[in-house]
Amino acid sequence: MTTGTLARLRSGTRSAVAAEARLALVTAVIAVAGGFRLAHYFGNASLRLDESRLALNVAIRSWGGLLQPLDYDQTAPPVFLWLQKAAILAGGVNELALRLPALVPGVLCVLLIYIVARRIAGNTAAVLATGVAALSPLLIHYSTDAKPYSLDMVVTLGLVYLGLDWNDAPASSRAAARIALAGAVAVWASTPAIFVLAGIGVVLCFAPPDARPPRARLAAVGCVWAASFAIVYALVYRPVAASAYMQSYWADSLLTVWQPHLGARAWQGIRDLVWQLFFGGTTEPPVSPGESLMMSVGSAAMLVLGAVSLRYLAHSQRQGMLLLVSRSSRSPSRLPGSRRRPPPRGRSGQPPGSPVWSCCCPRSSATFCWPAIPLPSSTCGPPSPSSGAEHCRTNRFTCSPAA
């Protein structure tokens, strides 16, 4: 057994142990998240005024009636209303039944955050994000609130995951069909889903050529989303958007550019979200000057930390996800104690003397790449004569001669 083989076995063993430990940690975090949410849920607090108004609509209306504009100045996506209707038919009109459609996605979103964050940022960041979500006072509260906010989060995470799938395989008709169907359903399940879909569409439209779906297919998927949203908007959201009461109620929170104090309103919204997400409570007046200063400083500190983390993530992704294994990388055949020789026929499918290529998967959850994975040059294509590094990329792999 060569030195290179022993090194790969040791690294594989360490990776397996680390993966088992990480899985155990994530399982424990999700269990803690579920425990906090269940304790809050079975505390069975009385419905808030806003919850009560929505519950009255669900209790007295038929399934089709929930597609009509709601009474008591309420609005919610039809899928969430139908889930609440099914819950009260099964469990009676009570707090537990009305909050069940929020509890299930409230627990599920913690798992989805780990899955999506792991694809985007790697294992360590995914575990940290899962821990934040598990203990967030805001997410715990919305998991036991008879309103659609926790379902919004699950829908958003699901759409982002499907968007990443399409980004990984931009030519795949199945990936396009999946996100087209999911987006058409999502706008009926989540009010902000149309904004998430718009963001996904813009990112894919301006993606690099090797990650960009065909423009015609992207436009077709966008038309499916728009058609579905147009129907639900006409039925459900348009009357609410035209409501004088709703416009007056949310006037101070809307980031209308031509209204005064835009900066103050924007900061109030950001501060409110950050403070509630990490610390709980509200930042809305009335609060004392000391409390307001503490909230502003704390929220600003979290924003700076988030910006630094994003900068680090962007840097690491450039260096890791698009890693090119250079010619100077050590392959197992060049480790001390081993003899340099080309791979024999049968191991890589190449005749002796053919170039060996080293490849790294850019979306791999691993934090390292094998020094040289023998692959036939046909897997990656011929070297590019115009590139000094002589590399090519096919199927989202980055390759270069291992020399």
C-alpha positions in Angstrom: 0.0 0.0 0.0 1.5 3.3 -1.1 1.9 6.4 1.1 -0.7 8.2 -1.0 -3.2 5.5 -0.4 -2.6 5.6 3.4 -3.0 9.3 3.4 -6.3 9.1 1.6 -7.6 6.4 4.0 -6.6 8.5 7.0 -8.3 11.6 5.6 -11.4 9.5 4.7 -11.6 8.2 8.3 -11.3 11.7 9.8 -13.9 13.0 7.4 -16.3 10.2 8.3 -15.8 10.8 12.0 -16.3 14.6 11.5 -19.5 13.9 9.5 -20.9 11.7 12.2 -20.2 14.3 14.9 -21.7 17.0 12.8 -24.8 15.0 12.1 -25.2 14.3 15.9 -24.8 18.0 16.6 -27.3 19.1 14.0 -29.8 16.5 15.2 -29.4 17.8 18.8 -29.9 21.4 17.7 -33.1 20.5 15.7 -34.4 18.5 18.7 -33.8 21.6 21.0 -35.5 23.8 18.4 -38.5 21.4 18.4 -38.6 21.3 22.2 -38.7 25.1 22.5 -41.4 25.4 19.9 -43.5 22.6 21.4 -43.2 24.1 24.9 -44.4 27.4 23.5 -47.2 25.7 21.5 -48.6 23.6 24.4 -48.4 26.7 26.6 -51.7 27.4 24.7 -51.7 31.1 25.1 -54.9 32.9 24.1 -55.1 34.2 20.6 -53.9 37.7 20.0 -56.3 40.2 18.4 -54.8 39.8 15.0 -54.9 36.0 15.3 -58.5 36.1 16.4 -59.6 38.2 13.5 -58.0 35.8 11.0 -59.5 32.8 12.9 -63.0 34.2 12.6 -62.7 34.2 8.9 -61.4 30.6 8.8 -64.1 29.4 11.2 -67.1 30.8 9.5 -66.2 30.6 5.8 -66.3 27.7 3.4 -63.3 26.5 1.4 -64.2 28.6 -1.6 -65.1 31.6 0.6 -61.5 31.8 1.8 -60.6 32.9 -1.7 -62.7 36.0 -1.3 -61.4 39.2 0.5 -61.4 38.5 4.2 -63.3 40.4 6.8 -61.8 42.4 9.8 -59.0 43.9 7.7 -57.2 40.6 7.3 -55.3 38.9 4.5 -53.4 35.6 4.2 -52.4 33.3 1.4 -55.1 30.7 0.4 -53.0 27.6 1.1 -52.4 28.7 4.7 -56.1 29.4 5.2 -57.0 26.0 3.8 -54.5 24.4 6.2 -56.1 26.2 9.1 -59.5 25.1 7.9 -58.4 21.5 7.7 -56.9 21.7 11.2 -60.1 23.1 12.8 -62.2 20.5 11.1 -60.0 17.8 12.5 -59.3 19.3 16.0 -62.1 21.8 16.6 -61.9 25.6 16.7 -59.3 26.2 19.3 -55.8 27.7 19.7 -53.9 24.5 19.2 -55.7 23.6 16.0 -55.4 27.1 14.6 -51.7 27.3 15.3 -50.8 23.8 14.0 -50.2 25.0 10.4 -47.6 27.4 11.8 -46.0 24.9 14.2 -45.1 22.3 11.6 -43.3 24.6 9.2 -41.7 26.4 12.2 -39.9 23.2 13.1 -39.3 22.1 9.5 -37.6 25.5 8.6 -34.7 24.7 11.1 -33.8 21.6 9.1 -34.2 23.4 5.8 -31.9 26.2 7.0 -29.2 23.6 7.6 -29.7 22.0 4.2 -29.7 25.2 2.2 -26.9 26.8 4.2 -24.7 23.7 3.8 -25.1 24.0 0.0 -24.3 27.7 0.0 -21.7 28.2 2.7 -20.4 24.8 3.9 -20.7 22.7 7.0 -19.5 25.1 9.7 -21.7 28.0 8.6 -24.7 25.6 8.2 -24.4 24.4 11.8 -24.1 28.0 13.1 -27.1 29.1 11.0 -29.1 26.2 12.3 -28.2 27.1 15.9 -29.3 30.7 15.4 -32.6 29.6 13.9 -33.2 27.1 16.6 -32.8 29.7 19.4 -34.2 32.8 17.6 -37.0 34.4 19.7 -38.6 35.7 16.5 -38.7 32.3 14.8 -39.9 30.6 18.0 -42.7 33.1 18.3 -43.9 32.8 14.7 -43.8 29.0 15.0 -46.7 29.2 17.4 -48.6 32.2 15.9 -51.8 31.6 13.9 -50.4 33.6 11.0 -48.6 32.5 7.9 -45.1 33.8 8.6 -43.4 30.4 9.4 -44.9 29.0 6.2 -43.4 32.0 4.3 -40.0 30.9 5.5 -40.4 27.3 4.5 -41.6 28.3 1.1 -38.6 30.7 0.7 -36.1 28.1 1.6 -37.6 25.5 -0.7 -37.5 27.9 -3.6 -33.9 28.8 -2.9 -33.0 25.1 -2.8 -34.7 24.5 -6.2 -33.0 27.7 -7.6 -29.6 26.2 -6.6 -30.5 23.0 -8.3 -31.3 24.8 -11.5 -28.1 26.9 -11.2 -26.1 23.6 -10.9 -27.8 22.1 -14.0 -28.9 25.0 -16.1 -29.6 22.9 -19.1 -31.8 20.5 -17.2 -35.4 20.5 -18.3 -36.4 18.7 -15.1 -34.9 21.3 -12.9 -36.7 24.0 -14.8 -40.0 22.1 -14.6 -39.6 21.6 -10.8 -39.0 25.2 -10.0 -41.7 26.3 -12.5 -44.3 24.1 -10.8 -43.0 25.0 -7.3 -43.1 28.7 -8.0 -46.7 28.5 -9.4 -47.8 26.9 -6.2 -45.7 29.0 -3.9 -47.5 32.3 -4.7 -50.7 30.7 -3.4 -48.9 29.6 -0.2 -46.8 32.6 0.6 -47.3 36.3 0.0 -43.6 37.2 -0.4 -42.9 34.2 -2.7 -43.2 36.3 -5.8 -40.4 38.5 -4.6 -38.2 35.5 -3.9 -39.0 34.1 -7.4 -38.1 37.5 -8.9 -34.7 37.4 -7.1 -34.0 33.9 -8.3 -34.9 34.9 -11.9 -32.6 37.9 -11.8 -29.7 35.9 -10.4 -30.1 33.2 -13.0 -30.5 35.7 -15.8 -27.2 37.4 -15.0 -25.3 34.3 -14.0 -22.1 33.3 -15.8 -22.7 31.5 -19.1 -22.0 28.0 -17.7 -24.6 28.5 -14.9 -27.2 30.4 -16.9 -30.3 28.5 -18.2 -31.3 29.1 -21.8 -33.0 32.5 -22.0 -36.1 31.1 -23.7 -36.6 28.5 -21.0 -36.0 31.1 -18.2 -38.6 33.4 -19.8 -41.1 30.5 -20.0 -40.7 29.7 -16.4 -41.1 33.3 -15.5 -44.3 33.4 -17.5 -45.7 30.4 -15.5 -44.9 32.2 -12.2 -46.4 35.5 -13.4 -49.6 33.8 -14.7 -50.2 32.0 -11.4 -49.5 35.2 -9.4 -51.8 37.2 -11.6 -54.7 34.9 -10.7 -54.1 34.9 -6.9 -53.5 38.7 -6.9 -56.8 39.3 -8.7 -58.7 37.0 -6.3 -57.0 37.7 -3.0 -54.4 40.5 -2.8 -55.8 43.2 -5.1 -58.7 44.2 -2.8 -56.4 44.3 0.2 -53.8 46.4 -1.7 -56.6 48.9 -2.5 -57.9 49.0 1.1 -57.7 52.6 2.5 -57.4 51.1 6.0 -54.4 48.8 5.1 -52.6 51.6 3.2 -53.0 53.9 6.2 -52.0 51.3 8.7 -48.8 50.4 6.9 -48.0 53.9 5.6 -45.1 54.5 8.1 -43.6 51.1 7.4 -43.6 51.2 3.6 -40.3 52.3 2.0 -42.1 54.7 -0.4 -39.3 56.8 -1.9 -41.2 60.0 -2.4 -42.4 60.1 1.3 -40.3 61.9 3.9 -38.0 60.3 6.4 -37.2 57.3 4.1 -33.9 56.7 5.9 -35.4 56.7 9.3 -38.2 54.3 8.2 -35.6 52.0 6.6 -33.4 51.9 9.7 -36.5 51.3 11.9 -37.5 48.3 9.9 -33.9 46.9 9.8 -33.4 47.4 13.5 -36.7 45.9 14.3 -36.0 42.8 12.3 -32.4 42.3 13.5 -33.2 42.9 17.2 -36.2 40.6 17.2 -34.4 37.9 15.3 -31.4 37.7 17.7 -32.7 39.1 21.0 -36.5 39.2 21.0 -38.8 42.0 21.8 -39.8 45.0 19.7 -38.0 48.2 18.9 -41.2 50.2 18.1 -42.0 53.3 20.2 -42.5 54.0 23.0 -39.0 53.1 24.3 -36.6 55.1 26.5 -33.6 56.8 24.9 -31.3 54.4 26.7 -33.2 51.4 25.3 -33.3 52.9 21.9 -29.5 53.4 21.9 -28.9 49.9 23.1 -31.0 48.5 20.4 -29.4 50.6 17.7 -25.9 49.6 18.8 -26.7 46.0 19.2 -28.4 45.8 15.8 -25.6 47.7 14.1 -23.1 45.3 15.6 -25.0 42.3 14.3 -25.2 43.9 10.8 -21.4 44.5 10.8 -20.8 40.9 11.9 -23.1 39.7 9.1 -21.3 41.9 6.5 -17.9 40.6 7.6 -19.2 37.0 7.4 -20.6 37.6 3.9 -17.4 39.1 2.7 -15.5 36.1 4.1 -18.0 33.7 2.5 -17.7 35.4 -0.9 -13.9 35.3 -0.7 -13.9 31.6 0.4 -16.3 30.8 -2.4 -14.1 32.4 -5.0 -11.1 30.5 -3.6 -12.9 27.2 -2.9 -16.0 26.8 -5.1 -14.0 27.9 -8.2 -10.8 26.3 -7.1 -8.4 25.4 -9.9 -5.9 22.7 -8.9 -2.8 24.0 -10.4 0.0 22.1 -12.0 2.1 22.5 -8.8 -0.5 20.5 -6.7 0.9 17.3 -5.3 -0.7 14.2 -6.6 -0.5 10.9 -4.7 2.2 9.7 -7.2 4.4 12.6 -6.1 4.2 12.2 -2.3 7.5 11.3 -0.6 8.2 7.6 -0.8 6.2 7.0 -3.9 7.4 6.7 -7.5 6.1 9.0 -10.1 4.4 7.1 -12.9 1.3 7.6 -15.1 -1.8 5.7 -14.1 -2.0 2.2 -15.7 -4.7 1.5 -18.2 -8.0 0.5 -16.4 -7.7 2.9 -13.4 -8.5 6.0 -15.3 -9.3 4.7 -18.7 -6.2 6.2 -20.3 -3.2 4.6 -21.9 0.1 5.2 -20.1 1.5 8.6 -20.7 -1.9 10.4 -21.3 -2.5 13.5 -19.2 -4.0 13.0 -15.7 -6.5 15.7 -14.6 -7.2 16.9 -11.1 -10.8 17.9 -10.4 -12.7 19.6 -7.5 -16.4 19.8 -7.3 -17.2 23.4 -6.6 -20.4 22.7 -4.5 -18.8 19.9 -2.5 -19.5 20.1 1.2 -15.9 19.1 1.9 -13.4 21.8 2.9 -10.6 20.3 0.8 -10.0 18.6 -2.5 -8.1 15.5 -3.2 -4.7 16.5 -4.6 -5.2 14.6 -7.8 -8.3 12.5 -8.8 -7.3 10.5 -11.9 -9.8 11.2 -14.6 -9.5 10.7 -18.4 -9.0 13.9 -20.2 -12.2 13.3 -22.1 -14.1 13.8 -18.9 -13.1 17.4 -18.8 -12.4 18.0 -22.4 -9.1 19.0 -24.1 -7.0 21.7 -22.6 -7.6 25.3 -23.7 -4.6 26.5 -25.7 -5.6 30.1 -24.9 -5.3 29.6 -21.2 -1.9 29.6 -19.5 -3.3 27.3 -16.8 -4.7 24.9 -19.4 -8.0 24.3 -17.8 -11.6 23.6 -18.7 -14.9 23.4 -16.9 -17.6 21.0 -17.7 -20.6 20.0 -15.5 -19.5 22.5 -12.9 -16.2 20.8 -12.3 -12.9 22.7 -12.3 -10.1 20.8 -13.9 -6.4 21.2 -14.7 -3.5 18.9 -15.6 -2.1 17.2 -12.5 1.3 16.9 -14.3 
